[in-house]
Amino acid sequence: MIKISVKGLAKFMTASPAGQRRVLKEFKFPDDDEPRAMRLYYGEAVDAIKGYHNLEVPDRQWLLDQSQLINQLASVLGGQSAVRLRNNGRAVKQYSDSFHHRKFTILTDLRMALVHGDVRITVVPDLHVKEGNKEKIVKLDFSRSGAEEAQLRIISQCMFEAFRAEHGAITPSAVLYLAVASGAEHRGARVGARVLADVRAACENIGALWNSITR
């Protein structure tokens, strides 16, 4: 089984032919530490956001304090560790600016997958929440520029389809993509969207290319 993350799939689907081969090479011959490092890059920010929504009475100042604490830790470290922590501190501050008002109840973390042919797409929402009476899954984009529109649609659609396949009915509005830096909220999934057909075609292409990818 060929394994690729939903973010990797989105990069593959929006890349040039040469770029597509580079994406597949990263997944076929990964650096043992790199995938884990990427998953954990914004770990402090996600933990702070979950902690905020778990407070009995969420207070925006609590988020700002967490951002300051992360930045203080960065100030005593050097190199890439300090850069990573400063990015986490920035992300927490930006979340407090744009999304502190959201009344999320944190639910159990989800790890899901979509399988098309020989390709398994891993789908891991950053947040699994209830907002009001509605269950939702949330992707947090902490990058300064945000995702390309095409990548955003792919990720949102895969989140929608993976949840529906493993956990049952879900509405498109329950799939949230929050661009933390800009404060924008996207709801990109649609039932029966053309994007899903494009995902299936991309998986067929990945399967056809996989054996030709070498170090």
C-alpha positions in Angstrom: 0.0 0.0 0.0 1.3 3.4 -1.0 0.9 5.9 1.9 0.7 9.7 1.4 -0.7 12.4 3.7 -3.6 14.5 2.5 -1.3 17.6 2.4 1.2 15.6 0.3 -1.6 14.6 -2.0 -2.7 18.3 -2.4 0.9 19.2 -3.2 1.1 16.4 -5.7 -2.1 17.4 -7.5 -1.1 21.0 -7.9 2.6 20.4 -8.9 4.3 20.2 -12.3 5.3 16.7 -13.5 8.8 17.2 -12.0 7.3 18.5 -8.8 5.0 15.5 -8.6 8.0 13.1 -8.7 9.7 15.1 -6.0 6.6 14.8 -3.8 6.5 11.0 -4.3 10.2 10.7 -3.6 9.7 12.4 -0.3 7.1 9.8 0.7 8.8 6.8 -0.8 12.2 7.5 0.8 11.4 9.6 3.8 14.0 10.9 6.3 13.1 8.9 9.4 12.9 12.0 11.6 11.4 14.5 9.1 7.8 13.2 9.0 7.6 13.3 12.8 9.2 16.7 12.9 6.7 18.1 10.5 3.7 16.6 12.4 5.0 18.2 15.6 6.2 21.5 14.2 3.1 23.4 15.5 2.5 21.0 18.4 2.8 23.8 21.0 0.3 25.9 19.2 -2.3 23.1 18.7 -1.9 22.1 22.4 -2.4 25.8 23.5 -5.5 26.1 21.3 -7.0 22.8 22.7 -6.2 24.0 26.2 -7.9 27.3 25.7 -11.1 25.6 24.5 -11.0 23.2 27.4 -11.1 26.0 29.9 -14.3 26.2 31.9 -14.5 29.9 31.0 -12.2 30.6 28.0 -10.3 33.8 28.5 -8.4 35.3 25.5 -5.7 36.6 27.9 -4.9 32.9 28.6 -4.0 32.4 24.9 -1.9 35.6 24.9 0.0 34.4 28.0 0.7 31.0 26.3 2.1 32.9 23.3 4.4 34.9 25.6 5.5 31.8 27.4 6.4 30.0 24.1 8.3 33.1 23.0 10.2 33.3 26.2 11.3 29.7 25.8 12.4 30.5 22.2 14.5 33.4 23.6 16.7 31.0 25.6 17.2 28.6 22.7 19.1 28.9 19.5 19.0 27.7 15.9 15.9 26.0 14.4 14.4 25.2 17.8 14.0 28.9 18.5 12.6 29.6 15.0 10.1 26.8 15.5 9.0 28.1 18.9 8.7 31.7 17.7 6.4 30.4 14.9 4.3 28.6 17.4 4.1 31.7 19.6 3.1 33.8 16.5 0.4 31.2 15.7 -1.1 31.2 19.1 -1.3 35.1 19.1 -2.9 35.1 15.6 -5.4 32.5 16.7 -6.3 34.6 19.7 -6.8 37.6 17.3 -9.1 35.9 14.9 -10.7 32.8 16.5 -10.8 33.3 20.3 -14.6 33.9 20.0 -15.3 30.4 18.6 -17.1 28.2 21.2 -15.5 24.9 20.5 -15.8 21.8 22.8 -12.8 19.6 22.2 -13.7 16.0 21.2 -11.5 12.9 20.8 -8.7 13.2 18.2 -9.4 11.5 14.9 -7.0 9.7 12.6 -8.7 8.7 9.3 -7.8 7.6 5.8 -9.1 7.4 2.3 -8.1 4.4 0.1 -8.2 4.5 -3.6 -6.6 1.6 -5.4 -3.2 1.1 -4.0 -3.0 4.5 -2.3 -3.9 5.2 1.3 -4.3 8.9 2.1 -3.9 9.8 5.8 -6.3 12.4 7.0 -5.7 13.8 10.5 -7.8 16.9 11.5 -6.0 19.3 13.9 -9.2 19.7 15.9 -12.3 17.5 16.4 -14.9 19.7 18.0 -18.5 20.4 18.8 -19.7 23.9 18.1 -23.2 24.4 19.4 -24.9 21.1 18.7 -22.8 20.3 15.6 -19.8 18.0 15.3 -17.0 19.5 13.2 -13.5 18.7 12.0 -11.0 21.5 11.7 -7.7 22.0 9.8 -5.6 24.8 11.2 -3.3 26.4 8.6 -0.5 28.3 10.5 1.5 29.3 7.5 2.0 33.0 6.8 0.7 32.8 3.3 -1.9 30.2 3.6 -2.7 27.3 1.2 -3.4 27.7 -2.5 -7.1 27.7 -3.2 -6.7 24.4 -5.2 -4.9 22.7 -2.3 -7.5 24.0 0.2 -10.3 22.4 -1.8 -8.5 19.1 -2.0 -7.7 18.9 1.7 -11.2 19.9 2.7 -12.8 17.4 0.3 -10.6 14.6 1.6 -11.5 15.5 5.2 -15.2 15.4 4.3 -15.0 12.1 2.5 -12.8 10.4 5.1 -15.1 11.4 7.9 -18.2 10.3 6.0 -16.6 6.9 5.2 -15.5 6.1 8.8 -17.9 8.0 11.0 -21.1 8.5 9.0 -23.1 11.5 7.9 -21.5 15.0 7.9 -22.5 18.2 6.3 -20.0 20.3 4.2 -20.3 23.2 6.6 -18.9 20.9 9.4 -15.5 20.8 7.6 -13.6 23.9 8.6 -10.3 25.2 7.2 -9.0 28.0 9.4 -6.2 30.2 7.9 -4.9 31.4 11.2 -2.6 34.2 9.9 -5.3 35.9 7.8 -8.3 35.0 10.0 -10.1 33.5 7.0 -12.5 30.6 7.4 -13.0 28.3 4.4 -15.7 25.6 3.9 -14.4 23.9 0.8 -16.2 20.5 0.8 -19.2 19.7 -1.3 -21.2 16.5 -1.6 -20.4 14.8 -4.8 -17.8 17.5 -5.8 -15.7 17.1 -8.9 -12.7 17.3 -6.6 -13.2 13.7 -5.5 -13.0 12.5 -9.1 -9.8 14.4 -9.4 -8.5 12.8 -6.2 -9.2 9.3 -7.6 -7.5 10.2 -10.9 -4.5 11.5 -8.9 -4.3 8.2 -6.9 -4.3 6.2 -10.2 -1.4 8.5 -11.4 0.5 7.9 -8.1 0.1 4.2 -8.5 1.4 4.3 -12.1 4.4 6.4 -11.2 5.4 4.8 -7.9 7.6 2.0 -9.1 9.6 4.5 -11.3 10.5 6.7 -8.4 14.1 6.0 -7.4 16.6 7.6 -5.0 
